Amino acid sequence: MRAVEDALDIQIPPNARLMRNLIAGIQYVQDHVIHFYHLHALDWVDVVSALQADPTATCELSQTMSTWPSGPGYFQSVQERLQTFVDSGQLSHFTNGYWGHPAYNLPPEANLLAVTHYLEALDWQRDVIKAHAILGAKNPHAQTYLVGGMARAVDPNHQAALNANDIAHLRGLFVKAADFVKRVYLPDVLAVAPFYLDWAQLGGGLSNYLSYGEFPQSDTLSSDAPGNLFLPRGIILDRDLSTVHPVDHNQITEYVTRSWYAYPDNQESRHPWQGETSPNYTGPRPPYDMLSTDDKYSWVKAPRYDGMPMEVGPLARMLVAYAAGHEGVQNTVNLVLNQLGVGPEVLFSTLGRTAARCIETVVVADQLLAWTDELAANITRGDLRVHEQDHWEPSTWPREAEGWGWHEAPRGALGHWVRIQDGRIANYQCVVPSTWNASPRDAQGQLGAYEASLIGTPVADPEQPIEILRTIHSFDPCMACAVHVLDPDGREVVRIQIV
């Protein structure tokens, strides 16, 4: 939407801005909790080791960290459920793990605590994301967004529109979301981190970080200006937190030198407005042992900012916000660093990336109620506008226009670029977060964020490379749509076709 709104010079009304902020904000909170517990925590937590824990000692550990309600009997019941999985020979959703790996450092009681919260987070996230149903119809892809604002009507006197009852329900969901984040998620990160402080020296990778910023705070045509965003826009270069550099989207280009796409000149880079997406697979036929990085070896393009590779995501956002003086971010970052007894240099690491995601969750969860109250105040004053009407008719559109749309998705900087000719889309290009982070080498041989972050990673057992998973998972890669399951001989194991 923002790309087309930029091209057509559309300013959305306040209620649409607030509803978009709420939808994106609660998605941050839910998505980050899901990532930690269900996609990443088990890189650090040995599930089977939890069977050796003393439930009473686990309760005592829990009470030293948080006031979250629990007792020895509760932890024992979780342990018994886990034992049932193990005794059956089928670990259900815990099957694919490297349990007993020497890289695991947590004591059994911490493992049991984490497994317990893993299960609790399943129920919690299913509940709090009901906010998306109220505001956006579904999760994760809200259906009420449209160019010019929102399709969700606001009317305090109509049950089919967003009304006072819905606002009260949203407040309750946001209170529940923040409570879990502060009393479970943050304490768990602080409990796990001291056992893995060596990972504060690993996985840093690139030294450059990009954030478009997110959550507009005002209703002007320049609402995307850095000072008008709750999470600021900017760039950190060479890990230097003394300076936040401005972002100019015109400096963004993409290479396909080592990607399976074709440009007229594969050594050149192109801004997305001039970009092409023309598949050109030149790789080997499976089975094969490896791909040569001297040739094309990826379906991902190589985005660059002013010629430089960038890391995007929660770490980039928190570094930019911290350096820009964001009070909430600075306070939460300093709280985490003080409790761990470390300095801000540890943020540039796998552990720092994981901590930054939690810090961001705390900050955004705190802000949800403020946006809810602002929306309620607008409705009370009688401002029910959710859509800008002046540009609804195609006859009002320019024959030719260009626009760019930015969004900080949970995984990082997401950009869309549109070129319009004769009232129709002539070209539309996206540069998504995992394209930045999963970037292959460019024409100058510069590594992308994933590749750079793995350099120097120790691996205890090449057959069970949990250390590799820890760093790659810390980015929360969005690769499911491009993954194929093959056996060691290159034969396809699974094919899913949706008709």
Backbone torsions as a table, in degrees:
resi	resn	phi	psi	omega
1	MET	NA	-44.5	-175.2
2	ARG	-62.3	-32.7	179.0
3	ALA	-64.3	-46.3	179.8
4	VAL	-70.3	-38.9	177.3
5	GLU	-61.5	-37.4	176.7
6	ASP	-66.2	-42.4	-179.4
7	ALA	-65.1	-36.9	-175.9
8	LEU	-97.2	3.6	177.5
9	ASP	61.2	48.7	-178.8
10	ILE	-100.6	132.8	172.6
11	GLN	-112.0	117.2	-177.9
12	ILE	-74.6	153.9	179.8
13	PRO	-74.1	165.3	-175.8
14	PRO	-56.0	-42.5	-177.4
15	ASN	-63.6	-36.7	177.9
16	ALA	-66.5	-41.7	177.4
17	ARG	-59.7	-44.9	-177.7
18	LEU	-68.2	-40.7	178.6
19	MET	-64.8	-39.3	176.0
20	ARG	-63.7	-42.1	178.2
21	ASN	-60.7	-42.4	-178.4
22	LEU	-66.8	-42.4	179.7
23	ILE	-63.6	-47.1	179.8
24	ALA	-67.2	-39.1	-177.3
25	GLY	-65.2	-46.0	-179.5
26	ILE	-71.2	-26.2	174.0
27	GLN	-67.1	-39.4	173.8
28	TYR	-54.0	-52.1	-173.5
29	VAL	-62.3	-49.9	-179.6
30	GLN	-65.4	-45.1	-176.2
31	ASP	-64.2	-41.1	-178.9
32	HIS	-68.2	-38.4	177.2
33	VAL	-65.8	-44.3	177.2
34	ILE	-58.8	-44.4	-179.0
35	HIS	-59.7	-47.8	-176.1
36	PHE	-64.0	-53.1	-172.9
37	TYR	-78.1	-40.3	-168.3
38	HIS	-104.1	-14.2	-179.4
39	LEU	-120.6	-20.7	-170.5
40	HIS	-129.3	-34.4	-173.6
41	ALA	-59.8	-32.3	-176.5
42	LEU	-75.3	-3.5	167.4
43	ASP	-73.5	-18.4	-177.5
44	TRP	-114.7	-20.1	-172.2
45	VAL	-109.5	124.6	177.2
46	ASP	-89.6	103.2	-174.2
47	VAL	-59.7	-47.6	-175.5
48	VAL	-66.1	-31.3	177.1
49	SER	-59.8	-24.9	-179.7
50	ALA	-61.8	-20.8	178.2
51	LEU	-67.7	-20.1	-179.4
52	GLN	-90.9	-0.7	-174.7
53	ALA	-76.3	151.5	171.5
54	ASP	-90.6	115.6	-177.2
55	PRO	-58.1	-35.3	178.7
56	THR	-66.8	-43.0	177.9
57	ALA	-66.1	-34.4	176.9
58	THR	-64.4	-40.7	177.3
59	CYS	-62.6	-42.9	179.4
60	GLU	-63.5	-40.8	176.5
61	LEU	-60.5	-45.1	-179.5
62	SER	-59.6	-42.6	-176.4
63	GLN	-71.4	-21.7	175.3
64	THR	-76.1	-16.5	-174.7
65	MET	-105.2	-30.4	-168.5
66	SER	-160.0	163.3	174.0
67	THR	-96.0	11.9	178.9
68	TRP	-60.2	129.1	-173.9
69	PRO	-66.5	133.5	176.5
70	SER	-170.2	166.3	179.1
71	GLY	-153.9	167.0	-179.4
72	PRO	-55.2	-40.1	-179.6
73	GLY	-63.8	-35.8	179.3
74	TYR	-65.9	-47.1	179.3
75	PHE	-65.1	-33.6	177.3
76	GLN	-65.5	-37.7	179.8
77	SER	-66.0	-37.8	176.4
78	VAL	-65.1	-42.3	179.2
79	GLN	-60.6	-39.4	179.3
80	GLU	-67.1	-38.6	176.8
81	ARG	-63.0	-42.3	178.9
82	LEU	-65.4	-40.0	178.9
83	GLN	-61.1	-36.8	177.5
84	THR	-61.0	-41.7	176.6
85	PHE	-59.4	-48.8	-175.2
86	VAL	-65.2	-44.9	-178.5
87	ASP	-64.0	-28.8	-179.4
88	SER	-77.0	-11.5	-176.8
89	GLY	78.6	3.0	179.1
90	GLN	-127.9	112.9	-177.0
91	LEU	-86.3	14.9	176.9
92	SER	52.0	-127.8	-176.8
93	HIS	-74.4	-1.5	175.7
94	PHE	-101.1	11.6	-173.1
95	THR	-63.9	-48.7	-172.3
96	ASN	-86.6	76.4	178.4
97	GLY	-142.8	162.3	-178.8
98	TYR	-101.7	54.3	-173.9
99	TRP	-61.2	135.7	-176.5
100	GLY	87.3	1.7	-179.9
101	HIS	-60.9	139.8	-178.1
102	PRO	-65.8	-13.3	179.6
103	ALA	-79.6	-9.7	176.4
104	TYR	-76.1	133.7	-176.0
105	ASN	-118.5	-12.2	-174.0
106	LEU	-72.8	144.8	172.3
107	PRO	-70.7	160.3	-177.1
108	PRO	-54.6	-38.4	-177.5
109	GLU	-65.3	-39.8	177.2
110	ALA	-67.4	-35.3	176.1
111	ASN	-64.6	-42.4	179.3
112	LEU	-65.3	-40.4	178.3
113	LEU	-61.0	-43.7	-178.9
114	ALA	-67.4	-40.2	178.1
115	VAL	-63.5	-40.0	178.2
116	THR	-60.6	-45.3	-179.6
117	HIS	-72.9	-26.9	172.1
118	TYR	-56.2	-47.9	-178.4
119	LEU	-69.6	-39.5	179.2
120	GLU	-64.6	-37.1	-178.7
121	ALA	-64.7	-27.1	177.0
122	LEU	-61.5	-46.6	179.2
123	ASP	-71.2	-40.9	-178.5
124	TRP	-59.6	-49.6	-175.2
125	GLN	-67.5	-31.6	177.8
126	ARG	-66.7	-28.6	-178.9
127	ASP	-82.4	-51.9	-172.3
128	VAL	-67.7	-25.6	-177.7
129	ILE	-76.4	0.6	171.2
130	LYS	-59.3	-20.9	175.2
131	ALA	-57.2	-33.1	178.2
132	HIS	-68.2	-34.7	177.7
133	ALA	-66.1	-37.0	-179.5
134	ILE	-70.0	-41.9	-173.9
135	LEU	-97.3	-34.2	-169.9
136	GLY	-127.9	3.9	174.8
137	ALA	82.5	-37.6	-179.6
138	LYS	-158.0	167.2	177.7
139	ASN	-127.2	140.4	6.6
140	PRO	-92.6	-9.9	-174.2
141	HIS	-99.3	96.6	-178.2
142	ALA	-59.1	137.0	-175.6
143	GLN	-97.4	-2.6	-176.4
144	THR	-97.5	-3.2	173.9
145	TYR	-69.9	140.1	169.0
146	LEU	-156.0	159.5	-179.6
147	VAL	-57.4	126.0	-179.8
148	GLY	101.0	-6.8	178.7
149	GLY	149.7	-127.3	-175.4
150	MET	-132.3	153.7	175.7
151	ALA	-94.1	-7.9	-179.7
152	ARG	-79.3	115.2	-177.9
153	ALA	-72.0	151.3	175.8
154	VAL	-120.1	121.6	179.7
155	ASP	-161.0	111.7	-177.1
156	PRO	-65.4	-14.3	-176.2
157	ASN	-107.6	12.2	-175.9
158	HIS	-130.2	126.1	-177.3
159	GLN	-69.0	-23.6	-179.1
160	ALA	-84.7	-7.1	180.0
161	ALA	-108.8	172.2	175.7
162	LEU	-68.7	120.1	-173.8
163	ASN	-133.7	-171.8	-175.8
164	ALA	-61.3	-37.4	178.7
165	ASN	-63.9	-40.0	178.5
166	ASP	-65.5	-41.3	178.9
167	ILE	-60.8	-43.2	178.7
168	ALA	-63.7	-39.7	178.4
169	HIS	-64.5	-43.2	178.4
170	LEU	-60.2	-44.8	179.3
171	ARG	-57.2	-44.1	179.8
172	GLY	-62.1	-41.2	178.9
173	LEU	-66.2	-39.4	-178.9
174	PHE	-71.3	-34.4	174.4
175	VAL	-63.5	-43.4	179.0
176	LYS	-64.6	-38.9	179.5
177	ALA	-62.6	-48.8	-177.8
178	ALA	-65.9	-34.9	-179.3
179	ASP	-63.0	-46.0	179.4
180	PHE	-65.3	-41.0	-179.5
181	VAL	-61.1	-43.5	-174.5
182	LYS	-81.4	-31.5	-174.9
183	ARG	-102.4	-7.6	179.5
184	VAL	-127.3	-60.3	-174.0
185	TYR	-61.4	-56.2	-178.6
186	LEU	-60.6	-47.3	177.4
187	PRO	-59.9	-36.3	179.3
188	ASP	-66.1	-42.1	177.3
189	VAL	-61.4	-42.1	179.7
190	LEU	-69.9	-25.2	178.1
191	ALA	-79.1	-36.7	-177.4
192	VAL	-78.5	-40.0	-171.4
193	ALA	-56.0	-41.9	-177.0
194	PRO	-60.9	-23.0	-179.8
195	PHE	-83.5	-7.1	-177.1
196	TYR	-132.9	35.2	-178.4
197	LEU	-65.5	-18.1	174.6
198	ASP	-63.7	-23.2	178.7
199	TRP	-79.4	-0.8	170.1
200	ALA	-79.1	-5.4	177.1
201	GLN	-112.2	3.0	-174.1
202	LEU	-123.6	151.8	170.4
203	GLY	79.5	12.2	-177.6
204	GLY	-66.2	-43.5	176.2
205	GLY	67.8	-124.9	-177.7
206	LEU	-66.0	160.5	178.4
207	SER	-110.5	8.5	-177.0
208	ASN	-119.1	137.6	-172.4
209	TYR	-136.0	134.0	-175.4
210	LEU	-122.9	132.6	172.4
211	SER	-135.9	130.6	174.0
212	TYR	-76.3	-15.2	-173.3
213	GLY	80.6	163.0	-177.0
214	GLU	-160.5	162.4	176.9
215	PHE	72.0	77.6	176.8
216	PRO	-57.2	139.5	-176.9
217	GLN	-108.1	-4.1	-178.2
218	SER	-137.9	173.3	-173.7
219	ASP	-122.2	60.7	174.9
220	THR	-124.5	166.2	179.6
221	LEU	-64.7	-16.2	177.2
222	SER	-103.0	28.0	-175.5
223	SER	-65.5	-13.9	176.9
224	ASP	-89.5	4.6	176.7
225	ALA	-64.1	147.9	-174.0
226	PRO	-51.4	-39.6	-177.3
227	GLY	-73.3	-12.5	-178.4
228	ASN	-100.2	8.3	-177.6
229	LEU	-109.1	135.7	178.8
230	PHE	-61.0	-46.5	170.4
231	LEU	-101.4	116.1	-168.3
232	PRO	-71.1	159.2	176.4
233	ARG	-90.9	144.6	175.8
234	GLY	165.8	178.9	-179.0
235	ILE	-132.9	136.6	171.0
236	ILE	-107.8	126.8	179.6
237	LEU	-112.6	138.0	174.7
238	ASP	55.0	32.4	177.7
239	ARG	59.7	24.8	-177.9
240	ASP	-92.2	104.9	-177.5
241	LEU	-85.0	6.1	178.6
242	SER	-84.6	-13.7	-176.0
243	THR	-139.1	130.0	171.6
244	VAL	-106.0	115.6	-178.1
245	HIS	-85.7	146.4	179.3
246	PRO	-71.0	160.8	178.5
247	VAL	-108.3	127.7	173.7
248	ASP	-122.1	109.7	-174.3
249	HIS	-61.8	-19.1	178.1
250	ASN	-67.5	-15.1	178.4
251	GLN	-86.1	-0.1	-178.6
252	ILE	-90.6	127.5	175.7
253	THR	-137.0	167.4	178.0
254	GLU	-130.4	137.4	172.3
255	TYR	-99.7	152.1	169.9
256	VAL	-126.1	20.3	-176.5
257	THR	-54.8	-40.1	-180.0
258	ARG	-119.9	26.6	177.6
259	SER	-116.7	151.2	-177.5
260	TRP	-81.0	57.0	173.5
261	TYR	-136.1	166.2	-176.5
262	ALA	-123.4	129.8	164.6
263	TYR	-111.2	160.4	172.8
264	PRO	-54.4	-36.2	174.8
265	ASP	-127.4	108.7	-175.0
266	ASN	-72.5	-6.3	177.1
267	GLN	-92.1	-10.1	-177.8
268	GLU	-89.2	163.1	170.7
269	SER	-116.3	153.1	-175.8
270	ARG	-131.3	139.4	169.8
271	HIS	-67.4	146.9	-176.7
272	PRO	-55.1	-31.4	178.0
273	TRP	-62.1	-25.8	176.5
274	GLN	-106.8	10.2	-174.5
275	GLY	-73.0	158.2	175.3
276	GLU	-130.8	148.5	174.1
277	THR	-126.7	84.9	-177.1
278	SER	-117.5	99.9	-177.0
279	PRO	-58.4	139.6	-179.9
280	ASN	-151.7	81.2	-176.5
281	TYR	-76.1	122.3	179.3
282	THR	-124.5	12.7	-177.0
283	GLY	-80.6	175.0	-178.3
284	PRO	-74.2	158.5	173.6
285	ARG	-83.2	136.4	176.8
286	PRO	-68.3	153.3	5.1
287	PRO	-83.6	146.7	175.0
288	TYR	-147.8	155.7	-175.9
289	ASP	-85.3	-34.6	-176.5
290	MET	-160.9	167.1	175.3
291	LEU	-109.7	143.3	178.4
292	SER	-83.1	124.4	178.5
293	THR	-78.7	-2.2	173.8
294	ASP	-80.4	-16.3	179.5
295	ASP	-114.3	-171.9	173.3
296	LYS	-69.2	134.9	-176.2
297	TYR	-147.3	14.5	-174.8
298	SER	-149.5	149.9	171.4
299	TRP	-88.9	5.2	179.7
300	VAL	-103.2	133.5	174.0
301	LYS	-73.2	175.7	-178.3
302	ALA	-118.4	90.9	177.5
303	PRO	-71.7	146.9	176.8
304	ARG	-140.7	148.1	174.2
305	TYR	-111.4	116.1	-175.7
306	ASP	50.4	38.1	178.2
307	GLY	84.5	-2.1	-175.0
308	MET	-108.5	139.8	172.5
309	PRO	-71.3	148.5	-177.5
310	MET	-131.5	146.7	166.5
311	GLU	-94.7	138.4	175.9
312	VAL	-124.5	163.3	178.7
313	GLY	127.9	-169.9	-177.9
314	PRO	-56.4	-38.5	179.2
315	LEU	-63.4	-44.9	178.7
316	ALA	-60.6	-44.1	-179.2
317	ARG	-63.4	-43.0	-178.0
318	MET	-71.4	-34.8	176.4
319	LEU	-64.9	-45.0	178.9
320	VAL	-63.6	-44.9	-179.5
321	ALA	-65.5	-40.8	179.2
322	TYR	-62.3	-46.6	-178.7
323	ALA	-69.7	-28.0	-179.5
324	ALA	-81.9	-5.4	177.2
325	GLY	88.7	20.7	177.3
326	HIS	-63.2	116.9	-171.3
327	GLU	-61.4	-47.8	-178.7
328	GLY	-62.2	-41.6	179.2
329	VAL	-67.4	-46.2	-179.9
330	GLN	-60.1	-43.2	-179.5
331	ASN	-63.1	-42.3	-177.2
332	THR	-73.7	-40.3	176.2
333	VAL	-60.3	-46.8	-178.8
334	ASN	-65.1	-35.5	176.1
335	LEU	-60.4	-46.9	-179.0
336	VAL	-65.4	-46.2	-178.5
337	LEU	-63.3	-41.1	180.0
338	ASN	-64.9	-41.7	-179.6
339	GLN	-66.9	-30.2	178.7
340	LEU	-89.1	-11.2	179.6
341	GLY	68.4	37.7	-178.3
342	VAL	-130.9	170.2	179.2
343	GLY	-102.6	173.5	-176.6
344	PRO	-63.5	-14.8	178.9
345	GLU	-63.0	-23.0	-179.0
346	VAL	-72.7	-13.5	179.2
347	LEU	-64.0	-26.9	-177.4
348	PHE	-84.9	67.7	-173.4
349	SER	-166.4	174.8	174.3
350	THR	-61.8	-45.4	179.3
351	LEU	-65.0	-40.5	178.3
352	GLY	-63.2	-37.7	178.9
353	ARG	-63.8	-40.7	179.0
354	THR	-68.4	-41.0	178.6
355	ALA	-67.4	-38.7	-178.9
356	ALA	-61.2	-37.7	178.3
357	ARG	-62.9	-40.1	177.7
358	CYS	-67.7	-44.0	178.7
359	ILE	-57.5	-45.2	179.6
360	GLU	-61.9	-39.0	-179.6
361	THR	-61.9	-43.2	178.3
362	VAL	-60.7	-46.5	-176.3
363	VAL	-65.2	-45.7	-178.0
364	VAL	-70.8	-39.1	178.5
365	ALA	-59.7	-37.0	177.9
366	ASP	-65.6	-29.9	-173.8
367	GLN	-84.3	-18.6	-174.7
368	LEU	-58.8	-40.9	-179.3
369	LEU	-66.3	-35.3	178.9
370	ALA	-63.5	-43.7	177.6
371	TRP	-66.2	-37.4	178.0
372	THR	-62.4	-43.8	179.6
373	ASP	-66.2	-36.0	177.6
374	GLU	-66.2	-40.0	177.3
375	LEU	-64.4	-43.6	179.0
376	ALA	-62.1	-39.3	179.4
377	ALA	-64.8	-39.3	177.0
378	ASN	-61.2	-45.2	-179.1
379	ILE	-63.5	-41.8	179.1
380	THR	-60.5	-36.5	179.7
381	ARG	-77.1	-5.8	179.0
382	GLY	92.9	8.7	176.9
383	ASP	-86.1	103.6	-176.0
384	LEU	-109.8	9.1	-176.1
385	ARG	-67.9	134.4	176.4
386	VAL	-128.4	-2.4	-175.5
387	HIS	-149.3	142.0	175.2
388	GLU	-85.2	121.1	-171.8
389	GLN	-93.8	-16.2	-170.6
390	ASP	-63.6	-28.4	-176.4
391	HIS	-108.8	22.2	-177.6
392	TRP	-68.3	-39.5	-177.0
393	GLU	-80.2	130.2	178.6
394	PRO	-56.9	-24.6	-179.7
395	SER	-65.0	-17.6	179.2
396	THR	-86.5	-6.7	-174.8
397	TRP	-83.2	148.1	173.8
398	PRO	-70.5	153.6	179.1
399	ARG	-66.8	-34.4	179.2
400	GLU	-134.3	137.8	179.7
401	ALA	-162.0	156.8	173.7
402	GLU	-129.2	145.9	177.5
403	GLY	-149.9	155.2	173.5
404	TRP	-129.1	142.5	179.6
405	GLY	-121.9	136.0	-177.1
406	TRP	-119.0	150.5	173.3
407	HIS	-158.6	139.0	171.0
408	GLU	-95.8	93.5	174.8
409	ALA	-68.8	164.2	178.0
410	PRO	-49.9	-35.2	-178.7
411	ARG	-82.3	-15.3	178.0
412	GLY	141.3	-163.2	-171.6
413	ALA	-66.4	121.5	-179.8
414	LEU	-119.2	121.2	-179.8
415	GLY	-122.1	138.7	174.6
416	HIS	-123.1	138.6	179.1
417	TRP	-128.3	130.3	-178.1
418	VAL	-126.8	139.2	170.6
419	ARG	-117.8	126.9	-176.6
420	ILE	-113.3	131.5	175.3
421	GLN	-134.0	131.9	179.8
422	ASP	53.7	38.3	176.7
423	GLY	74.9	7.7	-179.5
424	ARG	-124.4	156.8	177.1
425	ILE	-74.2	119.4	178.8
426	ALA	-93.1	-31.4	178.5
427	ASN	-156.4	139.9	178.9
428	TYR	-141.4	121.9	-177.5
429	GLN	-129.8	144.3	177.7
430	CYS	-122.5	142.4	169.2
431	VAL	-123.5	106.5	-170.5
432	VAL	-98.3	165.7	-175.4
433	PRO	-54.8	-46.7	-177.5
434	SER	-71.3	-16.8	171.9
435	THR	-69.7	-42.3	174.4
436	TRP	-59.9	-51.3	-171.2
437	ASN	-77.6	-33.5	-179.0
438	ALA	-91.8	10.3	-178.4
439	SER	-51.0	134.8	169.9
440	PRO	-77.7	-175.9	176.2
441	ARG	-64.7	151.9	177.9
442	ASP	-101.4	-167.9	-177.3
443	ALA	-64.4	-24.6	178.2
444	GLN	-91.8	1.4	179.2
445	GLY	82.2	9.9	179.7
446	GLN	-71.2	136.1	-179.2
447	LEU	-77.8	154.5	169.4
448	GLY	-84.4	178.8	-172.3
449	ALA	-64.8	-46.1	179.8
450	TYR	-59.3	-50.5	-176.0
451	GLU	-60.1	-46.7	-177.9
452	ALA	-64.7	-34.3	-175.7
453	SER	-70.7	-21.1	-176.8
454	LEU	-87.5	-11.4	-179.3
455	ILE	-64.6	128.2	178.7
456	GLY	84.5	6.5	-179.7
457	THR	-76.1	123.1	176.9
458	PRO	-75.3	140.1	178.7
459	VAL	-126.7	114.3	-176.5
460	ALA	-72.0	-37.4	-177.0
461	ASP	-139.5	106.9	-178.6
462	PRO	-58.4	-23.8	178.6
463	GLU	-77.9	-18.3	177.9
464	GLN	-134.4	74.5	-171.3
465	PRO	-81.0	62.3	-177.3
466	ILE	-62.6	-28.5	179.7
467	GLU	-64.7	-37.0	176.5
468	ILE	-64.8	-43.1	-179.4
469	LEU	-62.0	-39.2	-178.0
470	ARG	-56.6	-45.6	-177.5
471	THR	-73.9	-46.6	-179.2
472	ILE	-64.0	-43.0	179.0
473	HIS	-64.5	-25.8	-179.5
474	SER	-64.6	-20.3	175.6
475	PHE	-83.1	-15.6	-172.6
476	ASP	57.7	61.5	-175.2
477	PRO	-65.7	141.8	176.8
478	CYS	-103.7	83.3	-173.6
479	MET	-119.8	0.5	-171.6
480	ALA	-58.6	-34.2	-176.5
481	CYS	-72.6	-13.2	-175.0
482	ALA	-119.1	13.4	-175.9
483	VAL	-102.5	134.0	173.6
484	HIS	-118.8	141.9	-178.3
485	VAL	-95.4	117.9	-179.4
486	LEU	-125.1	152.2	174.1
487	ASP	-84.9	174.7	-175.1
488	PRO	-59.7	-20.1	179.3
489	ASP	-93.4	6.4	177.4
490	GLY	85.5	9.0	179.0
491	ARG	-85.8	138.0	-177.6
492	GLU	-68.5	131.9	-178.9
493	VAL	-98.3	-43.1	-174.9
494	VAL	-132.6	133.4	170.6
495	ARG	-132.9	127.1	178.4
496	ILE	-118.2	122.0	179.7
497	GLN	-121.4	125.4	178.8
498	ILE	-103.8	121.5	-176.6
499	VAL	-100.2	NA	NA
